[in-house]
Amino acid sequence: MTKLASENIYSHILDHSFHSKLYESGKNSAVHQLISAIREDRFVHQESSASGNETIWLKTIPQHLHLAQAIKSHDLQAALKAIDEINDYGFQFAHLT
């Protein structure tokens, strides 16, 4: 995702895969199904929409990397910070549309 983002390319497929792996690792199928349904509506159904612009999510790629690094190093505070930053961006964007 980081390599593509450096080329100004966003892949909702890679993003979805990243998040799916996180949810699967939590072993909570209800959360995984819920988030997958939300992502399906938010990304896949809007992919063909004239107003859909995936590149808006490029700004969250550094936080995705920070999240992965925090998980790998078992740094709960850093992981929560990255999640909050990703969610805050999404919520701010949702209020603009």
C-alpha positions in Angstrom: 0.0 0.0 0.0 2.8 2.4 0.9 4.6 1.8 -2.4 1.4 2.4 -4.4 0.6 5.5 -2.3 4.0 6.9 -3.2 2.8 6.7 -6.8 -0.5 8.4 -5.9 -2.4 5.1 -6.3 -4.9 3.8 -3.7 -6.0 0.2 -3.8 -9.2 -0.5 -1.9 -8.5 -4.2 -2.5 -5.2 -4.0 -0.6 -6.8 -1.8 2.1 -9.7 -4.3 2.5 -7.2 -7.1 2.7 -5.2 -5.3 5.4 -8.2 -4.7 7.5 -9.6 -8.2 6.9 -6.4 -9.7 8.3 -6.7 -7.5 11.3 -10.2 -8.5 12.0 -9.5 -12.2 11.4 -6.6 -12.1 13.8 -9.0 -10.9 16.5 -11.0 -14.1 16.0 -14.3 -12.2 16.4 -16.4 -13.3 13.5 -19.3 -10.8 14.3 -17.0 -7.8 14.2 -15.3 -9.1 11.0 -18.7 -9.6 9.3 -19.9 -6.2 10.4 -16.8 -4.3 9.3 -16.8 -6.3 6.0 -20.4 -5.3 5.3 -19.6 -1.6 6.0 -16.5 -1.7 3.8 -18.4 -3.4 1.0 -20.9 -0.6 1.0 -18.4 2.2 1.5 -15.8 1.1 -1.1 -17.0 -1.6 -3.5 -20.5 -0.2 -4.2 -19.1 3.3 -4.6 -16.3 2.2 -6.8 -18.3 2.7 -10.0 -20.0 5.8 -8.7 -19.2 9.1 -10.5 -18.7 10.8 -7.2 -16.5 8.1 -5.8 -12.9 9.1 -5.4 -10.7 6.6 -3.8 -7.6 8.7 -3.7 -9.0 10.6 -0.7 -7.9 7.6 1.4 -4.2 8.0 0.3 -3.7 10.3 3.3 -4.4 7.3 5.7 -1.7 5.0 4.3 1.0 6.3 6.7 -1.3 5.5 9.6 -1.9 2.0 8.2 1.9 1.5 8.2 2.1 2.8 11.8 -0.7 0.5 12.8 1.1 -2.5 11.4 4.4 -1.6 13.0 2.7 -1.0 16.3 1.0 -4.4 16.2 4.2 -6.1 15.3 6.0 -4.4 18.2 3.1 -5.0 20.6 2.7 -1.2 21.2 -0.9 -0.8 22.2 -0.8 3.0 22.6 0.8 3.5 19.1 -1.8 1.1 17.5 -4.7 2.9 19.1 -3.3 6.3 18.0 -3.0 5.0 14.4 -6.6 3.7 14.5 -7.9 6.9 16.0 -6.1 8.9 13.2 -7.6 6.7 10.5 -11.1 6.9 12.0 -10.8 10.7 12.6 -9.9 11.2 9.0 -12.9 9.1 7.9 -15.3 10.9 10.2 -14.1 14.3 9.1 -14.4 13.3 5.5 -17.9 11.9 6.0 -19.0 15.2 7.4 -17.8 17.0 4.3 -19.8 14.9 1.8 
